[in-house]
Amino acid sequence: IMNAFCLIQIGLILSSTTIISSLQCNHLPLQQRKVIENSLRLLDKMGKKFPQQCLREKTSFRFPTQVLQPRQKDTVGVAIEEIFQNIFYIFSKNLTLAAWDGTALDQFQNGLYLQIEQLEACVINKHTQHRWSKEVSRLKLKKYFQKIDCFLKDKQHDLCSWEISRAEMRRCLQLIDKATRKL
């Protein structure tokens, strides 16, 4: 009798976590907007105004906006997750010359990480992942973020390269926000 009771409890816990996670997935666009709003605020808080001396070094990385065109909710979700992972990767590198507020940077990274986890739980199923991996979109995003990564390396992660990258990530997040509002 005790074992049956334990199994019933486990079953109830598992079914309630499934319900909770599916409810979280239903509110994902709203959650993303909040995360993006917060991330944009933290990006601003991390550094000061864009340094004048960096203006002449400004580069166009050409974000592939077509990856956020809402063909399918899942595909856009996977693209957003990919973007968040790349932003997280870039902002977890050689930041010593960035001279940013460490607390704001940590909060920014934590927010991105939590959102990546949430997106993975919601939008990635094997079918979508398989289809997405064959898409040109993934390669376009990869190429875009490699340009930023190479730019940072070429400039030896100096203050201006970080400030330009921070401005570019701000633009990225604004594009994601615009796309999620259309979904």
N, C-alpha and C positions, 0 to 999 in steps of 0.2 A: 504494500500500500504506500509506503514512504517513497519508493522509487518512482511509482506512477505519479505521485504528487510532485516530486522534483521535476519529472519530465514535463508535466503540465506547466509548472512555473517557468521552466526554460523556454518552452514553446510560446508562452505569453510574452516573455521578455523579447524573444526574437521577433515575434510578429509586431510588437509595439515599436521596436527599433526600425523595422522595415517601414511601418506607417510614418514614423517620425522622419526618417530619411526621405521618403517620397514627398512628405509635406514640405521639407526643406527644399527639395528639387522644384516643387511647384512655385516656390517663392524665390527661385534663383535669380531671375532678372532683377527683381527688387533688391535682393541682397547684393548683387553685383553693382548696382547703382550706388548703394551705400558704401561698399568697399572702394569703388572708384572715387567717389566724393572724398572719402577719408584719405585715400592714397594721394589724391591731388593736393589735399590740404597738407599732408605730411611731406610731399615733395617740395612744396613751397616753404614749409617750416625747416626742412633739412638745410637749405642753403639760403643765402641772401639774394638780393637782386642779381640779375645776370650781369657779370662783370663786363664793363665797356671794352676792356682790352681783348676780350674773347670774340667780339663781334666779327673781326676780320677772318677768324678761323672757322666761322659757321659753315657747316656742310649740309648738303641735302642728301638724306639717306633714302628718300623715296619709299615711304611705307606703302606696301601693297594693299591698298584699300579694298580691292575686290575680294580679299579673303573674309571680309566682314559683311559682304552682301548677303542679306538673309534669304538664301535659297531654301535652307532647312534649318530649323532651330538647333538641331544636334550638331550640324556641321559648323555653325557659327560658334556654338559652345566649345567645340573641340579647338577651333581656331583661337578663341579667347584663352582657353587653358594653355595652349602652346605659347601665346604671347606672354601670359603671366609667368610661365616657366622661364622664358628667355629673359624677361625683365629681372626676375629673381636671380638668375644666373649672372647677369651683367652686374647687378648691384651687390653681389656677394664676392666680388673680386678685389683687386688691388686698390682699395679706397683711401690709402694713407694720404694722398695729396688732395683729396676732395675737400677737406676742411668743412665737413658738414656736421650738423648736430647729430651726435651718436644715438640719442634716445629716439629722435624722429626717424632716423634710418632703421633702427631696430624694429620700431613699430610698423614702418613701411614694409620691411621684409616679412615680419610676422603676418601682417594682413594679407600679403600676396601668397604666402605659404598656405594659410588657412583656406584662402579662396581656391588655390590649386587643388587642395585635398577635396574640397566641396565639389568642384567641377568634375574631378576624377570619379567621385562617387555617383554623380548624377548623369553626366552626359556620355561617358565613355562606355559603350558596350562593344563587344568584339566586332560586331558588324560595322559600326560606325568607324571604329579604329582601323579596321582593314581597308575600308573605302577611303578614309582620310589619308592613310599612308601612301596611297597611290596618287593622290591629288597633287596637282601642280602648286596648289595653295601652300602646302607644307614646305615645299622647296623655296617658294617665294619668301615665306617668313624666315626660313633658315638663312637665306641669302641676305635679307634685310638686317637681321641681327648679327650676322657675320661681319657686315660692313661696319656696324657700330663697334663690335669687338675689335676689329682690325684698326679702326680709327683710334680707339683707346690705346691699343698696343703701340701703334705708330707714334703717338704723342706721349708715350711712356706714362700713361695714366696721369697726366698733369692736370692742374686745376681747370684749365679751359676745356680740355677734352671731357672732363667729368661734367662740367656745367652745360656743355653742348649736349651731352648724352642725357642729362637730367631734363633739359628742355625737350628733347626728342621723346623721352619716355612720357612726359606730360602730354605731348601731342597724341601719342599712342593711346593713352588712357582716355583722352577726350574722344578719340575715334571709337573706342570700344563702348564708351558711354552712349554715344550717338547711335551705334548699332543695337545696343540692348534696349534702347527706348523704342526702336522700330519693331522689336520682336513681340 
